[in-house]
Amino acid sequence: MTMATNIENAPRIMIGRRGGRFALASERSPMVSRFLKGKSLAFAKGLITHLMGLCPVSHCEALEAACCGQLLRVSGCRVAIEAMLESVRVFAVDWQRHVSRVAINEASLVELGQLRQRLYAALLTRSDNDTEQLFVDTQRFVRQFQITYLPLFDALLKATEPLEVLASVPNKVLLTPAQFKTKATLEQLLSQLRVDSFFAVTPRLDGVRLVGAVARAYDNGTLNQPVTMQSFVVQRWLELSRWATMPMDATRDFAPNVFQLDQDWKVAVVETVRGPLMQAVKTDGVILEDYHVIAPTEWAFQSEGILVEKLNEFISKTALEGQALQEALNLLASLFDACTDVQVQMGEMHA
């Protein structure tokens, strides 16, 4: 199965100078949810994996759960497989470009692609047996990847050393799964979405928050130190190791959580590798009457977000110049969400 050109990840995010300070300009919009609103559920379910370029399996499972109100037995297993494969891709492709002296073998990339294709096929067929076998094969691949490419992890830690001049991220800005997956939180977010659909690309919850591996690590107690820029790499690597050895029964924790907020709205939440994915659905059982999505990316890239704050802090503290400075800025941006098309430019950014 060949996935269609993605739409979710197509809009660019530009970060450049305005008045001497870094600022962010995003072209992202709630275009997918607006497009699917009013369409049949069958049409939406069939198209969602092609529209969402990032974590398409999680999007599909979330929509299925929100619409049907029930979970398929191995839906969490498919989400877990996607999380493992996406993490490997971040290390092998997105972050590897920052440490090019550590090469990734072509055979590893081919196997990664083959596993992803098998996942998309299992999503279409809904085969329990295929999904369970793929889970076993993916875990084996991840374990071997981490053994073979431990030098990549070490090189990334070395590459992030210049970023350690930055102050640690306060724990209070971490939006943990436990806090996100509450009825009160989801009601607050949905109320904002119903007033302004563009809240989907500028979500706030008591201010700008940080999601993803560091928030999960803080939530489960594996991170009990201040969050530094190296924490983003370390926690990604450590949780990938845990996922590669967890029993299949543990994938239930990856399955969508469904909340009935009132008579009309159901909300499904999936903790993807990049953070929480929220899908809010209003349906009569045939038509998708209303639909909102808050993707994990939107928490990271905001005009007053933590990334912009850290870029400005780094410029004020570092002695790096020229290409070395540019590379450090690019790496810093990728730590927050390596999967998104972000361009950091040193020159003035014009509207």
C-alpha positions in Angstrom: 0.0 0.0 0.0 1.4 3.4 -1.0 0.2 6.3 1.2 -1.0 9.4 -0.6 0.9 12.6 -0.3 0.2 13.9 3.2 -1.7 17.1 3.9 -1.2 17.5 7.6 2.6 18.0 7.4 2.6 20.1 4.2 2.1 23.6 5.7 5.5 25.1 6.7 6.5 26.7 9.9 8.9 29.5 9.6 11.1 30.8 12.4 13.1 34.0 11.8 14.0 37.3 13.2 11.6 40.2 13.8 13.1 43.2 15.4 16.2 41.2 16.4 14.3 38.4 18.1 13.1 35.1 16.8 9.4 34.8 15.9 7.3 32.1 14.5 5.0 32.2 11.5 2.9 29.1 10.7 0.9 28.2 7.7 -1.0 25.4 9.5 -4.7 25.5 9.7 -7.6 23.1 10.6 -8.1 22.3 6.9 -8.5 18.6 7.3 -11.2 18.7 9.9 -13.0 21.4 7.9 -12.8 19.3 4.8 -14.2 16.2 6.5 -17.0 18.0 8.3 -20.4 17.1 6.7 -18.9 14.0 4.9 -20.1 10.5 5.6 -18.4 8.5 8.3 -17.5 5.9 5.7 -15.8 8.5 3.5 -14.0 10.1 6.5 -12.7 6.7 7.8 -11.5 5.7 4.3 -9.6 9.0 3.7 -8.2 9.8 7.1 -5.0 7.8 6.8 -4.2 9.6 3.5 -4.9 13.0 4.8 -2.8 12.7 8.0 0.8 12.4 7.1 2.0 12.1 10.7 0.8 9.2 12.8 -1.9 8.1 10.4 -2.6 4.9 12.3 -3.3 6.8 15.5 -5.6 9.2 13.6 -7.5 6.3 12.1 -7.9 4.5 15.4 -9.0 7.6 17.2 -11.7 8.4 14.6 -12.9 4.8 14.7 -13.1 4.9 18.5 -14.8 8.3 18.7 -17.4 7.3 16.0 -18.1 3.8 17.2 -17.5 4.2 20.9 -15.7 0.8 21.0 -12.2 -0.4 20.6 -10.9 -3.2 18.4 -8.9 -5.7 20.3 -5.5 -4.8 18.8 -6.0 -1.1 18.1 -3.6 -0.3 20.9 -1.1 -2.8 19.4 -1.2 -0.9 16.0 -0.7 2.4 17.8 2.3 1.0 19.7 3.8 -0.4 16.5 3.5 3.0 14.9 5.1 4.7 17.9 8.1 2.4 17.7 8.5 2.9 14.0 8.1 6.6 14.2 10.7 6.8 17.0 13.2 4.8 14.9 12.6 7.1 11.9 13.3 10.2 14.0 16.6 8.8 15.1 17.6 7.2 11.8 16.5 10.1 9.5 15.4 13.3 11.2 18.1 13.5 13.9 20.8 11.5 12.0 21.2 14.4 9.6 22.6 16.5 12.5 25.3 13.9 13.2 26.1 12.8 9.6 29.3 11.1 10.7 27.2 8.2 12.0 25.7 6.5 8.9 22.6 4.4 8.8 22.8 1.2 6.8 20.5 1.1 3.8 19.2 -2.3 4.9 18.0 -0.8 8.1 16.0 1.9 6.2 14.6 -0.7 3.8 13.4 -2.8 6.7 11.9 0.2 8.4 9.9 1.0 5.3 8.8 -2.6 4.9 7.5 -2.7 8.5 5.6 0.6 7.9 4.0 -0.8 4.8 2.9 -4.0 6.7 1.4 -1.7 9.4 -0.7 0.2 6.8 -1.8 -3.2 5.4 -2.8 -4.5 8.8 -4.8 -1.3 9.4 -6.8 -1.9 6.2 -7.4 -5.6 6.8 -7.9 -5.2 10.6 -6.3 -8.6 10.9 -5.5 -9.5 14.5 -3.0 -12.2 13.5 -1.1 -9.9 11.1 -1.0 -7.1 13.7 0.3 -9.4 16.5 3.0 -10.9 14.3 4.0 -7.4 13.2 4.3 -6.3 16.8 6.8 -9.1 17.4 8.8 -8.3 14.3 8.8 -4.6 15.1 10.1 -5.2 18.6 12.9 -7.4 17.2 13.8 -4.7 14.7 13.9 -2.0 17.4 16.1 -4.0 19.7 18.6 -4.7 16.9 18.5 -1.0 15.9 19.4 0.2 19.4 22.3 -2.3 19.6 23.6 -1.4 16.2 23.2 2.3 16.4 24.1 3.1 20.0 26.9 5.3 18.5 24.1 7.4 16.9 22.6 8.0 20.4 26.0 8.9 21.8 26.7 11.3 18.9 23.3 13.0 19.4 24.2 13.6 23.1 27.4 15.1 21.9 25.6 17.3 19.4 23.2 18.7 22.0 26.0 19.7 24.4 26.1 23.3 23.1 22.4 23.5 24.0 23.0 22.7 27.6 23.6 26.5 28.2 19.8 26.8 28.2 17.9 26.9 31.4 15.8 23.8 32.2 12.2 23.7 31.2 9.9 24.1 34.3 8.0 21.0 35.1 4.8 23.0 35.4 4.7 23.4 31.6 4.7 19.7 30.9 1.2 18.5 29.9 1.2 14.9 31.0 -1.1 12.1 29.7 -2.7 11.9 33.1 -3.6 15.5 33.0 -4.7 15.5 29.4 -6.9 12.4 29.6 -9.5 13.9 32.0 -13.0 15.0 31.2 -12.4 18.5 32.6 -9.4 19.0 30.3 -11.2 17.8 27.3 -14.3 19.8 28.0 -12.2 22.9 28.3 -10.4 22.2 25.0 -13.7 21.3 23.2 -15.4 24.5 24.4 -12.6 26.6 22.8 -12.7 24.6 19.6 -16.5 25.1 19.2 -16.0 28.9 19.5 -12.9 29.1 17.3 -11.8 26.2 15.1 -8.3 27.8 14.7 -7.8 27.0 18.4 -6.8 23.6 17.0 -3.5 25.0 15.7 -2.9 27.3 18.7 -4.1 25.1 21.7 -3.5 26.4 25.3 -4.3 24.9 28.6 -3.4 27.3 31.4 -0.8 28.7 29.0 1.5 27.1 26.4 2.4 23.5 27.3 5.0 20.9 26.3 3.9 17.3 25.4 5.7 14.2 24.2 8.4 11.9 25.6 9.6 14.2 28.4 6.0 14.8 29.6 5.4 11.0 29.6 8.6 10.4 31.4 7.6 13.0 34.1 4.2 11.4 34.3 5.5 7.8 34.9 8.3 8.8 37.2 11.2 7.9 35.0 12.2 11.6 34.7 12.8 13.2 38.1 15.4 15.7 37.1 15.1 19.1 35.4 14.2 18.9 31.7 17.1 20.0 29.6 17.5 19.8 25.8 19.4 16.5 26.1 16.3 15.1 27.9 14.4 15.1 24.6 16.9 12.7 23.2 17.5 10.6 26.3 13.8 10.0 27.0 13.0 9.1 23.4 15.8 6.5 23.5 14.8 5.1 26.9 11.1 4.8 26.1 11.9 3.2 22.8 13.9 0.6 24.7 11.0 0.0 27.1 8.5 -0.4 24.2 10.8 -2.9 22.5 10.6 -5.3 25.5 7.1 -4.7 26.8 4.6 -7.6 26.7 1.8 -7.4 24.1 -0.8 -7.0 26.8 0.8 -3.7 27.7 -0.2 -2.2 24.4 -3.7 -1.7 25.8 -2.3 1.5 27.3 -1.8 2.8 23.7 -5.5 2.3 22.7 -7.7 5.3 22.3 -9.5 6.6 25.4 -13.1 7.6 24.6 -15.1 10.3 26.5 -18.8 11.1 26.1 -18.8 14.8 26.9 -22.5 15.4 26.4 -25.3 13.9 24.3 -23.7 15.1 21.1 -19.9 14.9 21.4 -17.5 12.1 21.8 -13.8 12.7 22.2 -11.0 10.1 21.6 -7.5 10.6 22.9 -4.5 8.7 21.7 -1.0 9.2 23.2 1.1 9.2 20.1 4.9 9.2 20.1 4.8 13.0 19.6 2.2 13.6 22.3 -1.6 13.5 22.8 -3.9 13.4 19.7 -7.4 14.6 20.4 -10.3 14.0 18.0 -13.8 15.4 18.8 -16.7 14.0 16.9 -20.4 14.9 16.5 -22.2 12.4 14.4 -25.7 11.0 13.8 -24.1 7.7 13.0 -24.0 8.3 9.3 -22.7 11.9 8.8 -19.7 13.6 10.5 -21.8 16.6 11.5 -18.9 18.3 13.3 -15.2 17.4 13.8 -12.2 18.9 15.5 -8.6 17.6 15.8 -5.8 18.9 18.0 -2.6 17.2 16.8 0.5 17.0 19.0 2.5 19.3 16.6 0.4 22.3 17.5 1.5 22.3 21.1 5.2 22.7 20.1 5.0 25.4 17.5 3.3 28.5 18.8 4.3 32.2 18.5 4.7 32.5 22.3 5.8 28.9 22.8 8.7 27.3 24.6 10.7 26.6 21.4 10.7 30.3 20.4 11.7 31.2 23.9 14.6 28.7 23.9 15.8 29.9 20.5 16.0 33.5 21.7 17.7 32.4 25.0 20.3 30.4 23.0 21.2 33.3 20.8 21.8 35.4 23.9 24.0 32.9 25.5 26.0 31.0 22.8 29.4 31.9 21.3 28.7 29.9 18.2 28.6 31.7 14.9 28.0 31.0 11.2 27.2 27.5 10.1 27.8 26.1 13.5 25.2 28.4 14.9 22.7 27.6 12.2 23.1 23.9 12.8 22.6 24.3 16.5 19.4 26.2 15.9 18.1 23.6 13.5 18.8 20.8 16.0 17.1 22.7 18.7 14.0 23.1 16.6 14.0 19.4 15.7 14.1 18.4 19.3 10.6 19.8 19.9 9.1 18.0 16.9 11.5 16.4 14.4 8.6 15.3 12.1 7.4 18.8 11.1 8.8 21.0 8.3 10.4 23.8 10.3 12.8 26.4 8.8 14.9 28.5 11.1 16.5 31.5 9.4 18.9 33.9 10.9 17.8 36.9 8.8 14.8 39.1 9.2 11.4 37.5 8.5 8.9 39.6 6.6 5.2 39.1 6.8 
